[in-house]
Amino acid sequence: MMPRFTLTLTLQFPAARVFPSHKAMLPRATVAHWIKASLFADAELTVRFVDEEEGRMLNRTYRQKDYATNVLTFAYAESEEDPVAGDLILCCPVVEREAAEQGKPLAAHYAHLIVHGTLHAQGYDHEVESEAEEMESIETDIMKALGFSDPYVPLT
């Protein structure tokens, strides 16, 4: 049996006025389930679903990249001994566009990006190839355990 970790979760959906169908497909229990499947420690996370304007502003401010990206993770632990704490920011129009371009169900793409962001909040990274391979392998295992296909294999 897998260990169960405690999750304190805050969901914020300011983009709901523009993307009400996204909010409907992402109930708290579903998002919590995806995050809990990705946890290796107790965590306190906020997940915020934003529009393109806010996504671009955050990416520009904190990463100096002037475009909206699919997911941003702000991890607040300063050492491995600190509790897992962070914010995951998902940009609804970018996630929707990518899912369509990749021929993936929107829910599957959200699940993958939430798993991905949750791993970042726990210190995983993909800046160097060996770390990327490890992170992608963990993501693939989690996604399969959640009933989704490998997010790194193109759908045909």
trRosetta pair geometry for C-beta under 8 A, 3 or more apart (Angstrom, degrees):
i j d omega theta_ij theta_ji phi_ij phi_ji
4 36 7.4 -3 -149 -172 76 117
5 36 6.8 -180 59 -145 85 77
5 39 4.3 -125 60 123 140 131
5 40 7.3 77 -43 120 154 5
5 41 5.9 116 -137 137 144 13
5 42 5.0 -156 -175 -79 95 47
5 43 6.7 54 136 1 126 86
6 42 4.3 8 54 -129 90 103
6 43 7.5 179 93 32 60 51
7 32 6.0 157 96 -151 144 91
7 35 5.9 116 -135 109 151 121
7 36 5.5 -103 -22 -81 141 87
7 39 6.5 -139 -74 -51 106 157
7 42 7.4 -158 -69 -156 41 59
7 43 5.5 -2 -116 66 71 90
7 44 7.8 153 -163 -90 48 35
7 45 6.9 -32 -160 24 95 103
8 43 7.3 -147 34 106 69 52
8 44 4.3 -6 63 -115 111 80
8 45 7.4 148 81 24 62 54
9 28 7.0 144 107 -161 130 94
9 31 7.0 155 -177 109 146 108
9 32 5.3 -132 1 -96 164 95
9 35 6.7 145 -95 53 128 159
9 45 5.8 -7 -112 69 69 85
9 46 7.7 138 -164 -99 50 35
9 47 6.9 -6 -163 4 98 104
10 45 7.4 -154 33 106 72 47
10 46 4.3 -20 69 -112 106 83
10 47 7.4 173 87 25 55 60
11 26 7.9 170 -151 133 137 106
11 28 5.6 -131 -8 -100 145 85
11 31 6.2 111 -93 64 124 159
11 46 7.7 175 -80 -160 21 61
11 47 5.4 -16 -112 67 67 95
11 48 7.9 154 -167 -85 44 41
11 49 7.9 9 -173 -5 87 101
12 46 6.5 21 -3 179 111 104
12 47 7.2 -178 29 91 71 47
12 48 4.1 -10 69 -111 111 82
12 49 7.1 -172 95 24 61 65
13 16 4.3 62 135 -46 109 108
13 22 8.0 179 -149 101 116 100
13 23 5.0 88 -177 -106 153 112
13 26 7.8 157 -97 83 129 123
13 48 7.6 -167 -71 -152 34 51
13 49 4.8 9 -121 50 70 113
14 17 7.8 -29 168 8 52 97
14 48 7.3 9 10 -169 97 97
14 49 7.4 -176 39 81 59 66
14 50 6.3 16 62 -111 104 65
14 51 7.5 -86 106 -9 93 91
14 54 7.2 74 83 -20 132 165
15 18 5.4 -61 -172 50 73 103
15 19 4.9 11 138 28 102 114
15 22 7.1 -11 106 68 113 140
15 23 7.9 179 87 -53 76 102
15 49 5.0 -103 38 125 117 86
15 50 5.3 138 -43 -159 119 16
15 51 4.6 159 -112 -52 103 71
15 54 7.7 -129 -66 35 101 130
15 92 4.7 -179 135 -2 155 139
16 19 6.5 -81 -119 69 26 68
16 20 5.7 59 -179 -98 71 60
16 22 7.6 -136 -109 69 57 93
16 23 4.3 30 -118 -47 99 149
16 49 7.5 83 -54 86 71 121
17 20 7.3 13 -131 -58 14 89
18 51 5.6 59 41 -96 152 118
18 92 7.3 150 92 81 106 146
19 22 4.0 5 149 16 114 123
19 23 6.7 127 107 -18 79 84
19 49 7.3 -113 76 148 134 123
19 51 7.6 174 -10 -91 113 78
19 92 4.3 -116 -28 172 170 155
19 93 7.6 -141 -69 -57 130 67
19 96 7.6 -149 -126 -42 128 138
20 23 5.7 -53 -153 36 41 111
20 24 6.3 43 151 -22 69 105
21 24 5.5 -51 -147 36 36 115
21 25 6.4 27 156 -13 66 107
22 25 6.1 -64 -150 41 30 102
22 26 6.1 3 159 0 66 121
22 49 6.4 178 128 179 129 148
22 92 5.1 -92 -44 -136 176 119
22 95 7.9 100 -129 79 132 127
22 96 7.4 -88 -79 -64 121 113
22 106 7.5 -109 -108 158 81 136
22 110 7.9 152 -156 -81 94 143
23 26 6.1 -77 -140 51 27 98
23 49 7.2 -175 -82 71 77 154
24 27 7.8 -6 -175 -53 32 83
25 30 7.8 -77 154 77 54 166
25 106 6.9 63 103 100 164 116
25 107 5.6 -120 166 -83 125 101
25 110 7.6 140 113 20 113 157
26 30 6.1 -131 -149 78 41 124
26 31 5.6 50 -178 -55 89 108
26 49 7.1 122 79 -58 161 150
26 107 8.0 -177 -74 -119 74 81
26 110 6.4 -109 -91 166 116 158
27 30 5.1 93 59 7 74 103
27 31 7.3 -152 94 -2 36 89
28 31 6.0 -62 -146 41 30 106
28 32 6.0 28 158 -19 67 112
29 32 5.7 -56 -143 40 27 112
29 33 6.3 34 155 -26 63 105
30 33 5.7 -52 -150 31 29 114
30 34 6.7 26 154 -15 63 104
31 34 5.9 -56 -152 36 32 110
31 35 6.4 28 153 -16 66 108
31 47 5.8 -147 180 59 139 162
31 114 6.4 -142 -147 -138 77 157
32 35 5.7 -58 -146 40 32 109
32 36 6.0 31 158 -21 68 108
33 36 6.0 -54 -142 36 26 109
33 37 6.5 29 156 -22 60 106
33 146 7.6 124 135 -130 101 107
34 37 5.9 -56 -154 31 29 113
34 38 6.8 16 151 -11 61 113
34 111 5.0 -144 -121 -139 136 77
34 114 4.8 58 122 97 135 134
34 115 6.1 -100 174 -58 97 81
34 118 7.7 179 129 -18 82 145
34 146 6.5 39 -112 -122 73 150
35 38 5.7 -73 -157 42 35 107
35 39 6.5 44 150 -41 71 104
35 43 7.4 -127 163 79 115 140
35 45 6.4 -153 -152 54 147 151
35 47 7.6 -128 -65 -50 135 133
35 114 6.2 -83 -68 160 76 111
35 115 8.0 -160 -97 -90 39 49
35 118 5.1 169 -136 -95 73 143
36 39 5.6 -44 -144 12 37 119
37 115 7.1 -43 89 -106 103 104
37 142 5.3 127 136 -161 105 100
37 145 6.2 175 -163 97 124 119
37 146 5.6 92 145 -70 176 105
38 114 7.5 -168 -3 126 151 76
38 115 4.7 179 -82 -138 135 69
38 118 3.9 91 107 96 141 139
38 119 6.0 -98 -176 -53 116 76
38 122 7.9 -165 144 -5 90 136
38 142 5.5 46 -89 -147 76 157
39 42 7.6 48 177 -99 134 15
39 43 5.5 -130 -123 -3 122 126
39 84 7.3 -176 -140 65 95 162
39 118 6.7 -79 -68 172 66 125
39 122 7.3 161 -134 -69 53 139
40 122 5.9 99 39 -164 103 153
41 83 7.3 -168 139 -149 121 59
41 84 5.1 136 84 -17 111 121
41 122 6.7 148 29 -128 106 112
42 83 6.2 -45 90 -147 96 105
42 84 6.7 174 93 34 46 100
43 83 7.2 162 -111 166 39 90
43 84 3.8 -43 -106 92 88 117
43 85 7.0 173 -160 -77 68 40
43 86 7.8 -37 -166 25 110 88
43 118 7.7 51 168 -153 175 95
43 121 6.9 74 -147 123 132 131
43 122 7.5 -68 -90 -76 128 96
44 83 6.7 44 8 132 102 125
44 84 7.2 157 25 95 58 66
44 85 4.8 -3 66 -112 96 85
45 84 7.6 -21 -56 131 95 98
45 85 7.2 -173 -76 -149 53 40
45 86 5.7 -7 -116 67 83 72
45 87 7.2 150 -163 -97 67 28
45 88 6.3 19 -178 -4 117 102
45 118 7.1 -32 -97 -112 164 84
45 121 6.3 6 -103 -158 115 171
46 86 7.7 -133 34 113 72 42
46 87 4.7 -18 67 -114 101 79
46 88 7.2 -173 92 29 52 65
47 87 7.7 164 -85 -163 28 57
47 88 4.7 -11 -113 66 74 106
47 90 7.0 10 -174 0 92 110
47 114 6.9 7 -125 -125 138 106
47 117 8.0 114 -115 100 94 146
48 87 6.5 2 4 -173 112 104
48 88 7.2 171 26 87 66 54
48 89 5.1 -17 69 -111 101 70
48 90 7.3 172 87 26 49 67
49 90 5.2 -23 -109 72 67 98
49 92 5.5 62 177 -57 98 102
50 54 3.9 -109 -174 84 128 124
50 55 5.0 159 96 -54 118 81
50 58 7.4 98 62 -1 171 135
50 89 5.9 -1 2 -171 125 97
50 90 7.1 156 22 78 75 44
50 91 5.6 -38 74 -105 89 61
50 92 6.8 -162 77 -3 33 88
51 54 5.6 89 55 17 71 98
51 55 6.9 -133 100 -5 34 97
51 91 7.4 21 147 -153 13 77
51 92 6.4 -32 -99 41 44 109
51 93 6.7 43 -157 -10 60 111
52 55 5.5 -58 -141 42 32 114
52 56 6.0 33 161 -21 68 107
52 68 4.6 -115 -151 -20 69 162
52 91 6.2 75 -99 -173 50 116
52 93 4.8 -34 -54 45 104 136
52 94 6.9 126 -103 -37 86 89
53 56 6.0 -56 -148 35 24 108
53 57 6.4 23 155 -18 61 109
53 68 7.9 -25 -26 -69 12 128
54 57 5.6 -54 -145 38 33 113
54 58 6.3 31 158 -17 67 106
54 89 8.0 -130 129 -169 104 125
54 91 7.7 -174 80 -111 81 90
55 58 6.1 -57 -148 37 27 107
55 59 6.3 22 157 -15 64 111
55 68 3.4 61 105 -141 116 105
55 69 6.7 -157 171 39 109 48
55 72 7.6 169 -147 -10 76 118
55 89 6.8 165 -112 145 75 113
55 91 3.3 42 -99 -101 154 125
55 93 7.9 -144 19 44 147 92
55 94 6.4 -153 146 -6 166 129
56 59 5.9 -59 -144 40 29 108
56 60 6.0 27 157 -18 66 111
56 66 6.9 31 -171 -174 97 50
56 67 6.0 -62 -120 -167 91 19
56 68 4.2 -60 -59 -57 73 80
57 60 5.8 -58 -144 40 26 110
57 61 6.0 23 159 -18 64 112
58 61 5.8 -57 -140 39 27 109
58 62 5.9 -12 174 14 65 115
58 72 5.8 -148 126 29 125 167
58 89 5.9 -60 113 127 167 169
59 62 6.9 -71 -129 53 19 85
59 63 5.2 -41 -167 44 61 116
59 65 5.0 -60 157 75 103 93
59 66 7.5 161 103 -100 101 13
59 67 6.3 -53 99 75 148 46
59 68 6.1 168 5 -116 138 32
59 69 5.2 129 -100 3 141 100
59 72 6.3 -147 -82 -73 77 132
60 63 7.4 -44 -76 58 9 72
60 64 6.8 34 -163 -127 45 23
60 65 6.5 -115 -88 73 47 39
60 66 4.9 49 -101 -101 108 59
60 67 8.0 118 -61 7 88 30
62 72 7.1 96 73 -167 135 139
62 74 7.4 -65 -166 -90 163 108
63 69 7.9 -4 52 -1 156 141
63 72 7.4 -137 -24 -123 130 116
65 69 7.1 41 99 -40 135 120
68 91 4.7 156 172 -157 113 163
68 93 7.2 49 104 68 152 102
68 94 5.2 -152 120 -48 106 130
69 72 6.3 103 71 -58 113 86
69 91 6.5 132 79 11 35 137
69 94 6.4 137 163 170 17 169
70 90 6.9 -13 164 -146 62 72
70 91 6.1 -124 -132 45 25 97
70 94 4.8 -143 -89 122 58 119
70 95 5.4 105 -147 -78 91 71
70 98 5.9 -13 -91 -5 128 154
70 113 5.6 -119 144 -118 114 140
71 88 6.3 -19 -164 -169 105 92
71 89 6.8 148 -157 78 52 55
71 90 5.3 -15 -101 -99 81 72
71 91 7.5 -143 -69 10 37 79
71 95 7.8 64 -52 -78 83 108
71 113 4.4 169 -42 -176 137 108
71 114 7.7 -162 -114 -70 145 37
71 116 6.2 126 67 87 154 115
71 117 4.7 -115 167 -64 135 117
72 87 8.0 3 105 107 90 92
72 88 7.5 156 80 -158 51 44
72 89 4.3 -5 55 55 99 109
72 117 7.8 44 85 -119 22 117
73 86 5.9 16 -176 164 86 138
73 87 7.3 164 -154 84 44 53
73 88 5.6 -13 -104 -105 76 70
73 89 7.7 -161 -72 21 31 74
73 117 4.5 171 -76 -152 111 80
73 120 3.7 127 62 98 163 134
73 121 5.4 -125 -169 -57 123 75
74 86 5.5 171 88 -160 56 85
74 87 4.4 9 50 50 109 96
74 89 7.5 48 -7 -12 100 106
75 84 7.8 -55 -147 -155 97 70
75 85 7.5 116 -163 81 55 53
75 86 4.3 -32 -105 -94 49 130
75 120 6.2 -141 -44 137 121 77
75 121 4.7 168 -99 -135 96 48
75 122 7.6 -134 -124 -20 133 19
75 123 7.0 152 179 -68 163 51
76 82 7.7 -120 112 142 71 139
76 85 4.3 -46 58 94 116 102
76 86 5.6 -175 1 -83 83 61
77 80 7.5 66 151 -99 131 20
77 82 3.7 167 -146 89 87 119
77 83 6.7 -150 -93 79 109 35
77 84 6.1 -45 -39 -108 134 38
77 85 6.1 133 -50 33 77 80
77 86 7.7 -55 -5 -51 84 97
77 123 7.2 -60 74 -59 128 100
78 82 5.5 93 38 -25 65 153
79 82 5.2 113 55 -11 68 98
80 123 7.1 3 -100 -62 79 163
82 85 7.4 -75 147 14 106 103
84 121 5.8 80 -174 136 101 99
84 122 5.4 -17 -119 -96 129 75
85 121 7.5 -135 92 -174 17 109
86 120 7.6 -170 161 103 166 85
86 121 3.6 -146 36 -130 150 109
88 114 6.6 83 152 -130 161 65
88 117 3.9 89 -127 145 118 146
88 118 7.0 -29 -67 -61 142 61
88 121 6.9 -69 -60 -48 95 126
90 95 5.9 19 176 -45 103 140
90 110 6.9 57 -169 -135 157 84
90 113 6.0 108 -116 120 114 134
90 114 7.2 -32 -64 -73 139 78
90 117 7.5 -102 -67 -31 92 155
91 94 4.1 40 96 22 114 117
91 95 6.4 159 81 -17 58 88
92 95 5.8 -59 -142 38 27 109
92 96 6.1 25 162 -18 65 109
93 96 5.6 -54 -143 39 32 112
93 97 6.1 33 158 -20 66 108
94 97 5.8 -54 -144 38 29 111
94 98 6.2 27 157 -17 65 108
95 98 6.0 -57 -145 39 27 109
95 99 6.3 30 156 -22 63 107
95 106 7.2 84 136 -156 97 85
95 109 5.7 154 -173 121 87 119
95 110 6.0 58 179 -82 142 74
95 113 6.3 -96 -114 5 114 160
96 99 5.9 -55 -148 34 28 111
96 100 6.5 25 156 -16 63 107
96 106 6.2 0 -114 -122 67 117
97 100 5.9 -59 -153 38 29 110
97 101 6.2 27 153 -17 66 110
98 101 5.6 -56 -143 39 32 111
98 102 5.9 15 162 -6 68 114
98 104 8.0 -12 126 43 76 117
98 109 6.2 157 97 -161 102 145
99 102 6.1 -67 -142 48 24 100
99 104 4.9 -100 -149 74 72 89
99 105 6.9 -47 -169 116 121 18
99 106 4.6 96 137 -99 171 57
99 108 7.5 132 -132 65 111 83
99 109 4.0 -122 -87 -5 101 153
100 103 7.6 28 -177 -72 29 35
102 109 7.1 130 59 -91 132 123
102 154 7.2 -128 -158 -132 85 75
102 155 6.9 94 154 21 75 105
103 154 7.9 64 47 -175 115 77
103 155 4.6 -133 97 75 113 123
104 108 5.1 -117 172 81 105 120
104 109 5.0 117 103 -55 128 99
104 151 7.8 37 -122 -134 154 76
104 155 6.1 159 -77 -10 70 137
105 108 4.4 88 66 3 91 107
105 109 7.1 -166 90 -7 48 83
106 109 5.8 -58 -151 36 34 109
106 110 6.4 34 153 -17 68 105
107 110 5.7 -53 -147 38 33 112
107 111 6.2 38 153 -23 66 104
108 111 5.6 -50 -147 33 31 114
108 112 6.5 32 154 -19 63 104
108 143 7.9 65 -162 -157 86 115
108 148 4.9 145 -135 -138 97 124
108 149 7.3 10 -155 36 142 81
108 151 7.4 177 157 -98 97 93
109 112 5.7 -51 -149 35 33 112
109 113 6.4 26 156 -14 65 107
109 151 7.8 121 -112 -135 52 113
110 113 5.9 -61 -146 41 30 105
110 114 6.1 28 157 -18 67 109
111 114 5.9 -60 -148 39 27 109
111 115 6.3 28 154 -18 64 107
111 143 6.7 117 123 -122 114 87
111 146 6.2 -177 -178 123 138 154
111 148 5.8 173 90 -42 146 155
112 115 5.7 -56 -149 37 30 111
112 116 6.1 33 152 -22 66 109
112 139 6.8 59 -153 -180 81 117
112 143 6.0 12 -95 -96 82 129
112 148 7.2 -139 -59 126 89 157
112 151 4.1 112 -119 -103 141 153
113 116 5.2 -48 -142 38 34 118
113 117 6.1 34 157 -17 65 105
114 117 5.8 -51 -141 40 30 109
114 118 6.2 34 156 -22 62 107
115 118 5.8 -58 -148 36 27 112
115 119 6.6 28 154 -19 63 104
115 139 5.5 124 122 -136 123 82
115 142 5.1 162 -148 104 136 139
115 143 6.4 -122 11 -64 169 82
115 146 7.8 -129 -69 -11 134 149
116 119 6.0 -58 -156 33 28 109
116 120 6.7 29 148 -18 63 104
116 135 7.8 67 -135 164 75 113
116 139 5.9 21 -82 -112 74 133
117 120 5.4 -50 -150 34 37 115
117 121 6.5 41 151 -23 66 101
118 121 5.5 -48 -151 31 35 115
118 122 6.8 24 151 -11 63 107
119 122 5.7 -65 -154 42 35 106
119 124 4.0 -33 159 46 97 138
119 135 6.0 133 139 -147 147 97
119 138 6.3 129 -114 102 141 132
119 139 6.7 -83 -18 -72 153 89
120 123 7.8 138 -174 5 31 8
120 124 6.0 -85 -82 68 36 79
120 125 6.9 76 -122 -88 76 57
124 131 7.3 161 -170 -177 69 98
124 134 7.4 -141 -145 107 107 103
124 135 4.8 133 168 -105 121 107
124 138 7.1 -110 -120 54 158 150
125 128 8.0 52 109 21 105 74
125 131 5.2 -4 85 157 76 143
125 135 7.0 -131 78 -56 18 144
126 131 5.6 -161 -107 113 34 94
126 132 3.8 76 -156 -100 89 77
126 135 4.9 -97 -73 46 99 148
126 136 7.3 82 -114 -39 128 88
127 131 6.3 15 44 66 63 140
127 132 7.6 -165 34 -52 19 95
128 131 5.0 80 61 15 80 107
128 132 6.9 -150 92 -11 35 92
129 132 5.4 -56 -143 37 32 114
129 133 6.3 34 159 -21 67 103
130 133 5.8 -50 -149 33 30 112
130 134 6.6 30 153 -16 62 105
131 134 5.7 -55 -149 37 33 111
131 135 6.1 30 155 -17 68 109
132 135 5.8 -57 -143 40 29 108
132 136 6.0 27 159 -17 65 110
133 136 6.0 -56 -142 40 26 109
133 137 6.3 29 157 -22 62 108
134 137 5.8 -59 -151 34 27 112
134 138 6.5 25 154 -16 64 106
135 138 5.8 -55 -150 37 32 109
135 139 6.2 33 152 -20 66 107
136 139 5.5 -52 -144 38 33 114
136 140 6.2 36 156 -22 65 105
136 152 5.7 39 -165 -50 118 152
137 140 5.8 -52 -147 34 29 112
137 141 6.5 29 154 -17 62 105
138 141 5.8 -56 -150 36 31 111
138 142 6.3 28 154 -16 66 107
139 142 5.8 -59 -148 39 30 109
139 143 6.1 28 156 -19 67 109
139 151 6.4 -63 139 39 116 125
139 152 7.7 97 90 -29 120 109
140 143 5.8 -55 -143 38 28 110
140 144 6.3 27 158 -17 64 107
140 150 4.9 10 -139 -131 105 86
140 151 6.8 -139 -94 28 67 79
140 152 6.4 -58 -78 17 112 110
141 144 5.9 -57 -148 37 28 109
141 145 6.3 28 153 -19 64 108
142 145 5.6 -57 -149 37 32 112
142 146 6.3 27 153 -16 66 109
143 146 5.6 -60 -149 40 32 110
143 148 4.3 -71 179 75 90 111
143 149 7.2 -23 137 84 119 23
143 150 6.7 126 85 -112 132 31
143 151 5.5 -174 -77 -24 171 101
144 147 7.7 71 -177 -56 31 12
144 148 6.9 -97 -79 68 30 60
144 149 7.5 30 -93 -135 73 23
144 150 6.9 4 -62 -70 102 67
148 151 7.1 22 130 -59 124 87
149 153 6.7 -91 151 60 108 112
149 155 7.5 102 83 -86 151 95
150 153 4.2 59 86 5 115 110
